[in-house]
Amino acid sequence: MNTDSLDALLPKLQQLRDALGQAVVGQHAVVEQLLIGLLAGGHCLLEGAPGLGKTLLVRSLGQALELQFRRVQFTPDLMPSDILGTELLEEDHGTGHRHFRFQQGPVFTNLLLADELNRTPPKTQAALLEAMQERTVSYAGTTYALPAPFFVLATQNPIEQAGTYPLPEAQLDRFLLHVRVDYPSEQEERDILLQTTGSSSGTVPQVMHADDVLALQAAVRQVHVSDDVLSWITRLVRASRPGPDAPQAVNHWIKWGAGPRAGQSLVLAAKARALLQGRFATTREDVQALVAPVMRHRLLLSFAAEAEQKGADDVIAALLQAVPFPA
């Protein structure tokens, strides 16, 4: 991509942020991480208590982007064919010939909202694995390509465990970022009450097309990463795995560390954050801001961590302290 084309696209990122701000109050860090996932070409898992606007945020993003958008409410009785599609037997009334036709499911879209993904059994959760990793769907011996770009935004509720099925590690690893959605500040909550109980419609304007998204995703790959930053990311990921050379906190609190996909995700996410801020080179601040969203769902904590009430973010903070950026 030439510089002129990129300079014309970068202002649209700020327009996209402004458009989301018309529907969603606050949650600036969450919006930034969603846009990072979009630019990096990865998927995001949003976790937060009910009523914090997770579904509204994703729906608003779908409205701001001129892309195909579909929402699937995951329930215990949902079947894989309800997501991927199924074959229908059709008859040609002229010849009487019968044939099967594949009816595409809701996964054949650009932006898929998988609402409450952890409420469906593992068999249905696994239906998304190939789509998320390969951007294809295989059915009855035929492989179908998904539209580009393809972006999965899944939500889950961390406090209601009755009737839920925890996502397996293999599926969690497919998510680029695990985004935590926290409660708003007092002023933000007041603004939410004012905005949602009045007559304002909160319409989100369309500011970006599919070609713009694909061009920005290609530009992310061209953002420079210095040898120092790349080496630091490598050491951080490797230090998360228990072993003789791992930090004491890791050996004590982590049962299973992050794999190579965590390093790939951290590099791409750091590049996307740099581009989102108008830079063409990553910094250590980009990495520091994204270590937790990239790694918190890729660490299997030990019994000692649970006994000491240490969460993934506590362990990551200790990891960053044990493996600092080279001076």
TAFEN-V594936 format. One record per run of one state. SS is the DSSP state (alpha for helix, beta for strand, coil for the rest). FROM is the first residue (numbers start at 0). TO is the last residue. Records with the same first field share a line. If there is no record, write none. Layout:
BEGIN
SS->FROM-TO + FROM-TO
END
This chain:
BEGIN
coil->0-1 + 21-26 + 40-42 + 48-52 + 66-67 + 73-79 + 91-96 + 104-109 + 115-115 + 119-120 + 134-134 + 139-140 + 145-149 + 156-167 + 172-175 + 181-184 + 196-206 + 220-222 + 224-225 + 239-246 + 256-258 + 276-279 + 281-282 + 295-298 + 301-301 + 307-310 + 322-326
alpha->2-20 + 27-39 + 53-63 + 80-83 + 116-118 + 121-133 + 168-171 + 185-195 + 209-219 + 226-238 + 247-252 + 259-275 + 283-294 + 302-306 + 311-321
beta->43-47 + 64-65 + 68-72 + 84-90 + 97-103 + 110-114 + 135-138 + 141-144 + 150-155 + 176-180 + 207-208 + 223-223 + 253-255 + 280-280 + 299-300
END
